[in-house]
Amino acid sequence: MLVKHLTLSHFRNHTATDQPLQSGVNLFLGPNGQGKTNFVEAIAYLSTLSSHRVSGYQPLIQHDQPQSIIRALVGHEDRDVLVELELNRDTPNRARINKSPAPRVRDVLGVLHAVVFAPEDLDIVKKDPSNRRVFIDTLVVQVWPRFAGVYSDYDRVLKQRNTLLRTARQTGTRGSALSTLDAWDDQMVRLGAEIVTARLDLIERLRPFLTKAYQDIAIANNEPTIMVRSSLVGAQVLDEEEELPYLSFTERAAVETMYREKLASVKPKELERGITLIGPHRDDLVLLLGGKPAKLFASHGESWSYALALRLASMQLLREETRTGDPILILDDVFAELDAGRRNRLAELVADNEQVLITAAVAEDVPESLKAKQFFVEDGVIVRGE
């Protein structure tokens, strides 16, 4: 898979960019703040409908403009697909596939697969559970695009349920007056169990690729492992800072039963606090290295290797699961963060990918084997190097 052509209109600082791309490595060079990352961010957004830099889409629209357009010609084998997103500041966003309007914006998911490795990925290893949830949930949607709707529905149900819980706490509502809450409970259990099961399933599929990727990039025998700490197990209601028990099986029916039982047991505490206390929105992925939590015990170099291994493993998983060839690999300003050994090993691991997009402030940060096709970026304008 590759992007043959990318057109941007009022996307961040790209007022009017119309750029052909080639297979293999495409290297974008220029000082910080000129639009290198903005360019590759647009491709990543087409893949996931999310940005690796900001939440929401409004920051992607150029200042003082009503809309931004991303249009890409995507090729796989002998088939080309033209996919377009129209991001609107004040009206609903729209999408088109081969110039035909898509019923929903999320229908573009699955047309283009991309994996982004950026300096922010260190947060997956070292920072809050929300960073790890975003990582796994984004990958779930890439592998199974229909889950975009599942996550959207779950967020809607969770928001409505929290509103009812707050109202019940404020008014002292109890008993039969909570029948509306019971209806939302059923939906939350169904949708939440589906999300939890998908996460567990995906982690199992990712596991062998993660082990190999880490050992390839770090040249170490430490084995990385991902476990899920879940609010659905254990008898007590834990606060955010306390450690949740591990959840280790994948049968959806069993997860749904556990979910329903735990929800019933914590309902009094939820009514007391006015918030939903269990569900996938409170769970965490524990990244272990050599049996110890990487967040606490991994060195800086090991953390970089782990973060990179997660992305390389994601790339391999998408290659195996989606049947659209190599996902587009985006390496956004990462070579400056890596030591010489990791730079060279990374270059060896990605050189044969069908399309690799690299951004860097200076060419000296990038291994020689990845410098074949160069583009220079200045103030949102891209010029092909000689």
C-alpha positions as CSV (number, residue, x, y, z in Angstrom):
1,M,0.0,0.0,0.0
2,L,1.2,3.5,-0.8
3,V,-0.1,7.1,-1.1
4,K,0.6,8.0,-4.7
5,H,-0.6,11.6,-4.4
6,L,-1.6,13.8,-1.4
7,T,-3.5,17.1,-1.7
8,L,-4.0,19.4,1.2
9,S,-6.1,22.5,1.4
10,H,-5.9,24.7,4.5
11,F,-4.6,21.9,6.6
12,R,-2.6,23.5,9.4
13,N,0.1,25.6,7.6
14,H,-0.4,23.8,4.2
15,T,-2.6,26.3,2.3
16,A,-2.4,24.5,-1.0
17,T,-0.1,21.4,-1.2
18,D,-0.3,19.1,-4.2
19,Q,2.4,16.5,-3.7
20,P,3.1,13.2,-5.6
21,L,4.8,10.5,-3.6
22,Q,6.8,7.4,-4.5
23,S,7.2,3.9,-3.2
24,G,10.0,3.3,-0.9
25,V,11.5,5.9,1.4
26,N,10.3,9.6,1.1
27,L,12.4,11.8,3.4
28,F,11.1,15.3,4.3
29,L,13.7,17.7,5.6
30,G,13.5,21.2,7.1
31,P,13.7,23.2,10.3
32,N,11.1,22.7,13.0
33,G,7.8,24.4,12.5
34,Q,7.8,24.4,8.7
35,G,5.2,21.8,8.1
36,K,6.9,18.4,7.8
37,T,4.9,16.8,10.6
38,N,1.7,18.5,9.4
39,F,2.1,16.8,6.0
40,V,2.5,13.2,7.4
41,E,-0.1,13.9,10.1
42,A,-2.7,14.3,7.3
43,I,-1.9,10.8,6.0
44,A,-2.1,9.4,9.5
45,Y,-5.4,11.1,10.0
46,L,-6.9,9.4,7.0
47,S,-5.9,6.1,8.5
48,T,-7.3,6.5,12.0
49,L,-9.5,9.7,12.0
50,S,-7.3,10.8,14.9
51,S,-4.1,12.8,15.3
52,H,-1.0,11.6,17.2
53,R,-0.5,15.2,18.3
54,V,-3.9,16.7,19.4
55,S,-7.3,15.5,20.4
56,G,-10.2,16.5,18.1
57,Y,-9.9,17.8,14.5
58,Q,-10.4,21.5,14.9
59,P,-6.7,22.3,15.4
60,L,-6.1,20.7,11.9
61,I,-8.1,23.4,10.2
62,Q,-6.0,26.4,9.2
63,H,-6.6,29.5,11.3
64,D,-9.5,31.7,10.1
65,Q,-10.6,29.1,7.5
66,P,-14.0,27.4,7.6
67,Q,-12.7,24.0,6.4
68,S,-9.7,21.8,5.6
69,I,-9.5,19.2,2.9
70,I,-7.3,16.0,2.8
71,R,-7.3,14.1,-0.5
72,A,-5.2,11.0,-1.1
73,L,-4.8,8.7,-4.1
74,V,-4.1,5.3,-2.4
75,G,-2.7,2.4,-4.4
76,H,-2.6,-1.3,-3.5
77,E,-1.5,-3.8,-6.1
78,D,-3.4,-2.9,-9.3
79,R,-6.2,-0.9,-7.6
80,D,-6.3,2.8,-6.8
81,V,-8.8,4.5,-4.5
82,L,-9.3,8.3,-4.1
83,V,-10.3,9.1,-0.5
84,E,-11.2,12.6,0.7
85,L,-12.0,14.1,4.0
86,E,-13.6,17.5,4.4
87,L,-13.1,18.8,8.0
88,N,-15.5,21.7,8.7
89,R,-15.3,24.1,11.6
90,D,-19.0,24.8,12.0
91,T,-20.8,22.0,10.1
92,P,-20.5,18.2,10.1
93,N,-17.5,16.7,8.5
94,R,-17.9,14.8,5.2
95,A,-16.1,12.1,3.3
96,R,-15.9,10.9,-0.3
97,I,-14.5,7.7,-1.7
98,N,-13.8,7.7,-5.5
99,K,-15.7,11.0,-5.6
100,S,-18.9,9.5,-4.2
101,P,-20.2,10.8,-0.8
102,A,-19.7,8.3,2.0
103,P,-22.7,7.8,4.3
104,R,-20.5,8.3,7.4
105,V,-17.1,9.8,7.8
106,R,-15.8,6.6,9.5
107,D,-16.5,4.7,6.3
108,V,-13.1,5.8,5.1
109,L,-11.4,3.6,7.7
110,G,-9.7,0.7,6.2
111,V,-9.0,2.4,2.9
112,L,-5.5,3.5,4.0
113,H,-3.4,1.9,6.8
114,A,-0.6,3.8,8.4
115,V,1.5,3.4,11.5
116,V,3.2,6.4,13.1
117,F,6.2,6.4,15.3
118,A,6.8,9.8,16.9
119,P,8.6,11.1,20.0
120,E,5.2,11.2,21.8
121,D,5.1,7.4,21.7
122,L,7.4,7.4,24.7
123,D,4.3,8.4,26.7
124,I,2.8,5.0,25.9
125,V,5.5,3.4,28.0
126,K,6.1,6.0,30.7
127,K,2.9,8.0,31.3
128,D,-0.8,7.6,32.1
129,P,-3.1,4.7,31.3
130,S,-5.0,6.9,28.8
131,N,-2.0,6.9,26.5
132,R,-2.0,3.1,26.4
133,R,-5.7,2.9,25.9
134,V,-5.4,5.2,22.9
135,F,-2.7,3.0,21.5
136,I,-4.6,-0.3,21.7
137,D,-8.0,1.2,20.7
138,T,-6.6,2.9,17.7
139,L,-5.0,-0.4,16.6
140,V,-8.3,-2.2,17.2
141,V,-10.1,0.2,14.8
142,Q,-7.4,-0.2,12.2
143,V,-7.7,-4.0,12.3
144,W,-11.5,-4.1,12.6
145,P,-12.9,-0.7,11.3
146,R,-16.5,-1.5,12.5
147,F,-15.2,-0.8,16.1
148,A,-15.1,2.9,15.4
149,G,-18.9,2.7,15.8
150,V,-18.6,0.5,18.9
151,Y,-16.4,3.0,20.6
152,S,-18.6,5.9,19.6
153,D,-21.7,4.2,20.9
154,Y,-19.9,3.3,24.2
155,D,-18.8,6.9,24.7
156,R,-22.3,8.1,24.1
157,V,-23.8,5.5,26.6
158,L,-21.1,6.3,29.2
159,K,-21.8,10.0,29.0
160,Q,-25.5,9.5,29.3
161,R,-25.1,7.1,32.2
162,N,-22.8,9.5,34.1
163,T,-25.4,12.3,33.6
164,L,-28.1,10.0,35.2
165,L,-25.8,9.1,38.1
166,R,-25.0,12.7,38.8
167,T,-28.7,13.6,38.7
168,A,-29.5,10.7,41.0
169,R,-26.8,11.7,43.5
170,Q,-28.1,15.3,43.5
171,T,-31.8,14.4,43.9
172,G,-31.5,11.3,46.0
173,T,-33.3,9.2,43.5
174,R,-33.5,5.5,44.4
175,G,-35.5,2.3,43.6
176,S,-37.9,2.1,40.6
177,A,-37.1,5.7,39.7
178,L,-33.7,4.4,38.4
179,S,-35.3,2.2,35.7
180,T,-33.9,4.4,33.0
181,L,-30.4,3.8,34.4
182,D,-31.0,0.0,34.0
183,A,-31.6,0.4,30.3
184,W,-28.3,2.2,29.9
185,D,-26.6,-0.5,31.9
186,D,-27.6,-3.1,29.4
187,Q,-26.1,-1.1,26.6
188,M,-22.9,-0.4,28.5
189,V,-22.4,-4.0,29.4
190,R,-22.9,-5.2,25.8
191,L,-20.6,-2.5,24.2
192,G,-18.0,-2.5,27.0
193,A,-17.7,-6.3,26.9
194,E,-17.1,-6.1,23.2
195,I,-14.4,-3.6,23.6
196,V,-12.6,-5.5,26.4
197,T,-12.7,-8.7,24.4
198,A,-11.4,-7.0,21.3
199,R,-8.5,-5.6,23.3
200,L,-7.6,-9.0,24.7
201,D,-7.9,-10.6,21.3
202,L,-5.7,-8.0,19.7
203,I,-3.0,-8.3,22.4
204,E,-2.8,-12.0,21.8
205,R,-2.3,-11.4,18.1
206,L,0.3,-8.7,18.7
207,R,2.3,-10.7,21.2
208,P,4.7,-12.7,18.9
209,F,5.3,-9.6,16.7
210,L,6.1,-7.5,19.8
211,T,8.7,-10.0,21.1
212,K,10.5,-10.2,17.8
213,A,10.4,-6.5,17.2
214,Y,11.8,-5.7,20.6
215,Q,14.6,-8.2,20.3
216,D,15.4,-6.9,16.8
217,I,15.6,-3.2,17.8
218,A,17.2,-3.6,21.2
219,I,19.3,-6.7,20.6
220,A,18.4,-8.0,24.0
221,N,16.8,-11.1,25.5
222,N,14.3,-9.3,27.7
223,E,10.8,-10.4,26.6
224,P,8.2,-7.7,26.4
225,T,4.7,-8.7,27.6
226,I,1.4,-6.8,27.6
227,M,-1.2,-7.5,30.4
228,V,-4.6,-5.9,31.0
229,R,-5.5,-4.6,34.4
230,S,-9.3,-4.4,34.5
231,S,-11.9,-2.8,36.6
232,L,-14.2,-5.8,35.9
233,V,-12.3,-8.2,38.2
234,G,-11.8,-8.1,41.9
235,A,-14.4,-7.6,44.6
236,Q,-13.7,-4.0,45.6
237,V,-14.0,-0.6,43.9
238,L,-10.5,0.8,43.4
239,D,-9.5,4.4,43.0
240,E,-7.6,5.5,39.9
241,E,-4.2,5.4,41.6
242,E,-4.6,1.8,42.9
243,E,-3.6,-1.2,40.9
244,L,-6.4,-3.2,39.2
245,P,-6.3,-7.0,38.9
246,Y,-5.3,-8.7,35.7
247,L,-7.8,-10.0,33.2
248,S,-6.6,-12.9,31.1
249,F,-9.3,-14.6,29.2
250,T,-11.0,-13.6,26.0
251,E,-14.5,-15.2,25.8
252,R,-17.0,-12.4,25.3
253,A,-19.8,-14.2,27.1
254,A,-17.7,-14.6,30.2
255,V,-16.6,-11.0,30.1
256,E,-20.2,-9.9,29.7
257,T,-21.3,-12.0,32.7
258,M,-18.4,-10.6,34.8
259,Y,-19.2,-7.1,33.7
260,R,-22.9,-7.4,34.6
261,E,-22.1,-8.9,38.1
262,K,-19.5,-6.3,38.9
263,L,-21.8,-3.5,37.8
264,A,-24.5,-4.6,40.1
265,S,-22.1,-4.8,43.0
266,V,-20.7,-1.3,42.5
267,K,-24.0,0.4,41.7
268,P,-24.5,1.8,45.3
269,K,-21.0,3.3,45.2
270,E,-21.6,4.8,41.7
271,L,-24.8,6.4,43.0
272,E,-22.8,7.8,45.9
273,R,-20.1,9.2,43.7
274,G,-22.2,10.1,40.7
275,I,-19.9,8.5,38.1
276,T,-19.4,5.2,36.3
277,L,-16.6,3.3,38.2
278,I,-16.0,0.2,36.0
279,G,-15.5,-0.4,32.3
280,P,-12.9,-0.2,29.5
281,H,-12.5,3.5,30.1
282,R,-10.9,2.8,33.4
283,D,-8.7,-0.2,32.4
284,D,-4.9,-0.1,31.8
285,L,-2.4,-2.0,29.7
286,V,0.6,-3.0,31.7
287,L,3.8,-3.2,29.6
288,L,6.2,-5.6,31.2
289,L,9.8,-6.0,30.3
290,G,11.6,-9.0,31.8
291,G,8.6,-9.5,34.1
292,K,8.8,-6.0,35.6
293,P,6.7,-2.9,34.7
294,A,8.5,-1.0,32.0
295,K,7.0,2.3,33.3
296,L,8.9,1.9,36.6
297,F,12.0,-0.1,35.7
298,A,12.9,0.3,32.0
299,S,15.8,2.6,31.3
300,H,15.5,5.5,28.8
301,G,16.9,3.4,26.0
302,E,14.8,0.4,26.9
303,S,11.7,2.6,26.9
304,W,12.5,3.9,23.4
305,S,13.0,0.3,22.2
306,Y,9.7,-0.7,23.7
307,A,7.8,2.2,22.2
308,L,9.4,1.5,18.8
309,A,8.7,-2.2,19.1
310,L,5.0,-1.5,19.7
311,R,4.8,0.4,16.4
312,L,6.9,-2.2,14.4
313,A,4.7,-5.0,15.9
314,S,1.6,-3.0,14.9
315,M,2.9,-2.7,11.4
316,Q,3.4,-6.4,11.1
317,L,0.0,-7.1,12.6
318,L,-1.7,-4.9,10.1
319,R,0.3,-6.5,7.3
320,E,-1.0,-9.9,8.4
321,E,-4.5,-9.1,9.3
322,T,-5.7,-6.5,6.8
323,R,-4.7,-8.1,3.5
324,T,-3.8,-4.7,2.0
325,G,0.0,-5.2,1.9
326,D,2.4,-3.1,3.9
327,P,0.9,-0.3,5.9
328,I,2.5,3.1,5.3
329,L,5.2,3.6,8.0
330,I,5.6,7.2,9.2
331,L,8.8,8.0,11.2
332,D,8.1,11.5,12.5
333,D,11.3,13.2,13.8
334,V,12.5,10.1,15.7
335,F,16.0,9.5,14.4
336,A,17.3,12.5,16.4
337,E,16.0,10.8,19.6
338,L,17.8,7.4,18.9
339,D,21.4,6.4,19.4
340,A,23.5,5.3,16.5
341,G,22.9,1.6,17.1
342,R,19.1,1.9,17.2
343,R,19.1,4.3,14.2
344,N,20.9,1.7,12.0
345,R,18.8,-1.2,13.2
346,L,15.6,0.7,12.6
347,A,16.8,1.6,9.1
348,E,17.4,-2.1,8.4
349,L,14.0,-3.1,9.7
350,V,12.0,-0.6,7.6
351,A,14.0,-0.3,4.4
352,D,11.9,-2.9,2.5
353,N,8.5,-1.5,3.5
354,E,6.4,-0.6,0.5
355,Q,6.3,3.1,1.6
356,V,8.1,4.9,4.4
357,L,7.7,8.6,5.2
358,I,10.4,10.2,7.3
359,T,10.6,13.7,8.7
360,A,13.9,15.1,10.1
361,A,15.3,18.6,10.8
362,V,18.7,17.7,9.3
363,A,19.7,14.9,7.0
364,E,22.6,13.9,9.2
365,D,20.2,12.4,11.7
366,V,19.0,9.8,9.1
367,P,21.0,6.8,8.1
368,E,22.4,6.9,4.6
369,S,20.3,4.0,3.4
370,L,17.1,6.1,3.9
371,K,18.1,9.2,2.0
372,A,17.3,8.3,-1.6
373,K,14.2,10.5,-2.2
374,Q,14.4,13.9,-0.4
375,F,11.9,16.7,-0.1
376,F,12.5,20.1,1.5
377,V,9.7,21.8,3.5
378,E,9.6,25.5,4.2
379,D,6.5,27.4,5.5
380,G,4.1,24.7,4.2
381,V,5.6,24.4,0.8
382,I,7.3,21.2,-0.4
383,V,10.1,21.1,-3.0
384,R,11.6,17.9,-4.4
385,G,15.4,17.6,-3.9
386,E,17.8,17.0,-6.7
